[in-house]
Amino acid sequence: MTRGTLGKILLVAMALALVAAFFGFGFDKYLTLSFLKQSREALATAYAAAPARFLAGYFALYVLVAALSLPGATVLTLAGGALFGFWTTLLVVSFASTIGATAACALARTLFRQAIARRLTGKLKAIDDGIRREGAFYLFTLRLIPLFPFFVVNAAMGLTAMPLKTFYAVSQLGMLPGTVVYVNAGAQLGRLDSLAGIVSPTLLVSFALLGVFPLAARKAVALARARRARNARKGPTTRGETS
């Protein structure tokens, strides 16, 4: 057995052990809205006592959840907004989610290629076709409009030839608008100190954005694709006229 093969086996075993521990010890119960509601004051106290350490732990947990495709990223985003405020959470989540997604892509590419290819045959073909047609722009649209679940995009992209640095850069940019919407919703929930605040204009607008954003993103992508198609049609004609 070569050193490279042994290393892959150890990485697979470690990843599977982390997933098993996550569910086996019931950590998934802590990444729920009900737990966040019950533990908000205790979490806020812990953050106030050691902000840097708490943020570092939050960042590491978010990367781990994204990298191993564990449930709870949305709850973590809302919780961050409620605990840390908008700007701090946006900075942390934007990088943590992208680093985790890139790690998941790398794991799919190096360790789980055959298993993922068998499980995502139909979705993989659709994504492959999209990458061939539009390249990195297709990944950008998948990040803006969740046609496929987050973990499916990460895994499927690991089976393509897209460089990881391109995947990271496009994901960082494409996921940012959605991150802004969810972090803002969490930040507004964090300011809620009475039942009357539930009907405040700011909170209502924040949650309206959760519903409106996918529609707006879909429209923006459609316009961008139409513009790209027009430019592609005009290009050869313009070159022919000038030659």
Stockholm file with secondary structure:
# STOCKHOLM 1.0

chainA/1-243         MTRGTLGKILLVAMALALVAAFFGFGFDKYLTLSFLKQSREALATAYAAAPARFLAGYFALYVLVAALSLPGATVLTLAGGALFGFWTTLLVVSFASTIGATAACALARTLFRQAIARRLTGKLKAIDDGIRREGAFYLFTLRLIPLFPFFVVNAAMGLTAMPLKTFYAVSQLGMLPGTVVYVNAGAQLGRLDSLAGIVSPTLLVSFALLGVFPLAARKAVALARARRARNARKGPTTRGETS
#=GR chainA/1-243 SS CCHHHHHHHHHHHHHHHHHHHHHHTTGGGGSSHHHHHHHHHHHHHHHHHCHHHHHHHHHHHHHHHHHTTCSCHHHHHHHHHHHHCHHHHHHHHHHHHHHHHHHHHHHHHHTSHHHHHHHTHHHHHHHHHHHHHHTHHHHHHHHHSCSSCHHHHHHHHHTSCCCHHHHHHHHHHHHHHHHHHHHHHHHHHHTCCSGGGGGCHHHHHHHHHHHHHHHHHHHHHHHHHHHHHHHHHHHHHHHHHHC
#=GC SS_cons         CCHHHHHHHHHHHHHHHHHHHHHHTTGGGGSSHHHHHHHHHHHHHHHHHCHHHHHHHHHHHHHHHHHTTCSCHHHHHHHHHHHHCHHHHHHHHHHHHHHHHHHHHHHHHHTSHHHHHHHTHHHHHHHHHHHHHHTHHHHHHHHHSCSSCHHHHHHHHHTSCCCHHHHHHHHHHHHHHHHHHHHHHHHHHHTCCSGGGGGCHHHHHHHHHHHHHHHHHHHHHHHHHHHHHHHHHHHHHHHHHHC
//
